[in-house]
């Protein structure tokens, strides 16, 4: 299978995974609103660890940028576009599959919260640490972002070598190398096709 086809498959998986996480995030938020509309009192989820509470967050992380809806949406769009670009540039190799998954998680979390801001001007938060009450209330989308960022931090800092990260350097040589790889793949496919056609002719 050529690198182009493999890349297309990986990107498709990324989109599907992100879509699943976004839908799950929106379903959970909808259920939380339904439950807390009927009974607004705080609820124990995992006693001593996690509790549930309904909070309308009009800002970003740690209550920053309060009531700045469109600024936050713009920041989210730019951030998601940058991440999508990096995902598109990720090399086709097994070692980068975890990065694909983690980037999809971060993008899904960002889009999930962005949908809230566009739809209702606030993000639905509902999870809190029972043993750390001062920690901000968060949601499933936030979990996706945090886990994704932490995972990427570990990969890029401790797993990938400097040569593995050449794809994010905007150098002409990198582009030329990429073009050579694509040309080589095309030539290999053409050669395989000619070989198959030759074998069929000989059999006749």
C-alpha positions as CSV (number, residue, x, y, z in Angstrom):
1,X,0.0,0.0,0.0
2,X,1.4,3.4,-0.9
3,X,2.1,6.1,1.6
4,X,-0.7,8.3,0.2
5,X,-3.3,5.6,0.8
6,X,-2.0,4.8,4.2
7,X,-2.1,8.6,5.1
8,X,-5.6,8.8,3.9
9,X,-6.6,5.9,6.1
10,X,-4.9,7.4,9.1
11,X,-6.6,10.8,8.6
12,X,-10.0,9.0,8.2
13,X,-9.5,7.2,11.5
14,X,-8.5,10.5,13.1
15,X,-11.7,12.1,11.9
16,X,-13.9,9.2,13.0
17,X,-12.3,9.1,16.4
18,X,-12.7,12.9,16.9
19,X,-16.3,12.7,15.7
20,X,-17.1,9.9,18.2
21,X,-15.5,11.9,21.1
22,X,-17.4,15.1,20.1
23,X,-20.7,13.3,20.0
24,X,-20.1,11.6,23.3
25,X,-19.1,14.9,24.9
26,X,-22.3,16.5,23.7
27,X,-24.5,13.6,24.8
28,X,-23.0,13.7,28.3
29,X,-23.5,17.5,28.6
30,X,-27.1,17.2,27.4
31,X,-27.8,14.5,30.1
32,X,-26.1,16.6,32.8
33,X,-28.3,19.6,31.9
34,X,-31.4,17.4,32.0
35,X,-30.5,15.8,35.4
36,X,-29.5,19.1,37.1
37,X,-32.5,21.0,35.7
38,X,-34.7,18.5,37.6
39,X,-32.5,18.5,40.7
40,X,-29.7,21.2,41.0
41,X,-28.1,19.8,44.1
42,X,-24.5,18.5,44.1
43,X,-24.2,14.8,43.5
44,X,-21.5,12.2,44.4
45,X,-20.1,10.3,41.5
46,X,-17.1,8.5,43.0
47,X,-17.3,9.2,46.8
48,X,-14.3,11.1,48.0
49,X,-12.9,11.4,44.5
50,X,-15.3,12.9,42.0
51,X,-18.5,14.8,42.4
52,X,-21.0,16.2,39.9
53,X,-22.2,19.8,39.8
54,X,-23.7,21.9,37.0
55,X,-21.7,25.0,36.1
56,X,-22.1,27.4,33.1
57,X,-18.5,28.5,32.3
58,X,-18.5,31.7,30.2
59,X,-14.7,31.8,30.1
60,X,-11.8,29.5,29.4
61,X,-9.6,27.5,31.6
62,X,-9.3,28.7,35.2
63,X,-12.1,31.2,34.6
64,X,-10.0,33.3,32.2
65,X,-11.5,35.4,29.4
66,X,-14.9,35.6,31.0
67,X,-17.7,36.6,28.7
68,X,-15.4,36.8,25.6
69,X,-17.4,34.4,23.5
70,X,-16.2,35.2,20.0
71,X,-12.6,35.8,21.0
72,X,-12.6,32.3,22.5
73,X,-14.2,30.9,19.4
74,X,-11.6,32.6,17.2
75,X,-8.7,31.3,19.4
76,X,-10.2,27.8,19.2
77,X,-10.6,27.9,15.4
78,X,-7.0,29.1,14.9
79,X,-5.7,26.5,17.4
80,X,-7.7,23.6,15.8
81,X,-6.4,24.7,12.4
82,X,-2.8,24.6,13.5
83,X,-3.3,21.1,15.1
84,X,-5.0,19.8,12.0
85,X,-2.1,21.1,9.9
86,X,0.4,19.2,12.1
87,X,-1.7,16.0,11.9
88,X,-1.7,16.3,8.1
89,X,2.1,16.7,8.1
90,X,2.7,13.7,10.5
91,X,4.9,11.1,8.7
92,X,3.4,7.8,7.8
93,X,5.0,5.5,10.3
94,X,3.9,3.2,13.1
95,X,5.7,5.3,15.7
96,X,3.4,8.3,14.8
97,X,0.1,6.4,15.2
98,X,-0.2,7.3,18.9
99,X,0.4,11.0,18.0
100,X,-2.4,10.7,15.5
101,X,-4.8,9.5,18.2
102,X,-3.7,12.0,20.8
103,X,-4.0,14.9,18.3
104,X,-7.5,13.7,17.5
105,X,-8.4,13.8,21.2
106,X,-7.1,17.3,21.6
107,X,-9.0,18.5,18.5
108,X,-12.2,16.7,19.6
109,X,-12.0,18.3,23.1
110,X,-11.5,21.8,21.6
111,X,-14.3,21.4,19.1
112,X,-16.7,20.0,21.8
113,X,-16.2,23.1,24.0
114,X,-16.3,25.4,21.0
115,X,-19.7,24.0,20.0
116,X,-21.0,25.0,23.5
117,X,-19.7,28.5,23.2
118,X,-21.3,29.0,19.7
119,X,-24.6,27.3,20.7
120,X,-25.2,28.9,24.1
121,X,-22.3,31.3,24.9
122,X,-21.0,29.1,27.7
123,X,-19.4,25.7,28.3
124,X,-21.2,23.1,30.4
125,X,-18.8,21.9,33.1
126,X,-19.9,19.3,35.6
127,X,-16.9,17.3,37.1
128,X,-15.0,18.3,40.3
129,X,-12.4,16.7,42.5
130,X,-14.0,16.0,45.9
131,X,-10.5,15.9,47.5
132,X,-9.4,19.2,45.8
133,X,-12.3,21.6,45.9
134,X,-10.3,24.6,44.8
135,X,-9.6,22.9,41.4
136,X,-11.8,24.3,38.6
137,X,-14.8,22.3,37.5
138,X,-14.2,20.5,34.2
139,X,-15.9,18.2,31.6
140,X,-15.2,15.3,29.3
141,X,-13.9,17.5,26.5
142,X,-11.4,19.0,29.0
143,X,-10.3,15.5,29.9
144,X,-9.7,14.7,26.2
145,X,-7.6,17.9,25.8
146,X,-5.5,17.3,29.0
147,X,-4.8,13.6,28.3
148,X,-4.0,14.4,24.6
149,X,-1.6,17.2,25.5
150,X,0.1,15.2,28.2
151,X,0.5,12.3,25.9
152,X,1.9,14.4,23.1
153,X,4.3,16.1,25.6
154,X,5.7,12.7,26.5
155,X,6.0,11.6,22.9
156,X,7.7,14.7,21.6
157,X,10.0,15.1,24.6
158,X,11.0,11.5,25.4
159,X,10.1,9.2,22.5
160,X,10.7,11.0,19.2
161,X,14.2,11.9,18.2
162,X,15.2,15.1,16.5
163,X,15.3,13.5,13.1
164,X,11.7,12.3,13.6
165,X,10.5,15.9,14.0
166,X,12.0,17.2,10.7
167,X,8.4,17.2,9.3
168,X,7.5,20.3,11.3
169,X,10.4,22.3,10.0
170,X,9.5,24.6,7.2
171,X,12.6,24.0,5.1
172,X,12.8,23.6,1.3
173,X,14.9,20.5,1.8
174,X,12.2,18.8,3.8
175,X,9.6,19.6,1.2
176,X,11.9,18.2,-1.5
177,X,12.4,15.0,0.5
178,X,8.7,14.6,0.8
179,X,8.1,15.1,-2.9
180,X,10.8,12.5,-3.6
181,X,9.1,10.0,-1.4
182,X,5.7,10.6,-3.1
183,X,7.4,10.3,-6.5
184,X,9.1,7.1,-5.5
185,X,5.7,5.7,-4.3
186,X,4.1,6.6,-7.7
187,X,6.9,5.0,-9.6
188,X,6.7,1.8,-7.5
189,X,2.9,1.6,-8.2
190,X,3.5,2.2,-11.9
191,X,6.2,-0.5,-12.0
192,X,3.9,-3.0,-10.2
193,X,1.2,-2.3,-12.7
194,X,3.5,-2.8,-15.6
195,X,4.8,-6.1,-14.1
196,X,1.3,-7.4,-13.6
197,X,0.3,-6.4,-17.2
198,X,3.4,-8.1,-18.6
199,X,2.7,-11.3,-16.7
200,X,-0.9,-11.3,-18.0
201,X,0.4,-10.9,-21.6
202,X,2.9,-13.8,-21.2
203,X,0.1,-16.1,-19.9
204,X,-2.0,-15.3,-23.0
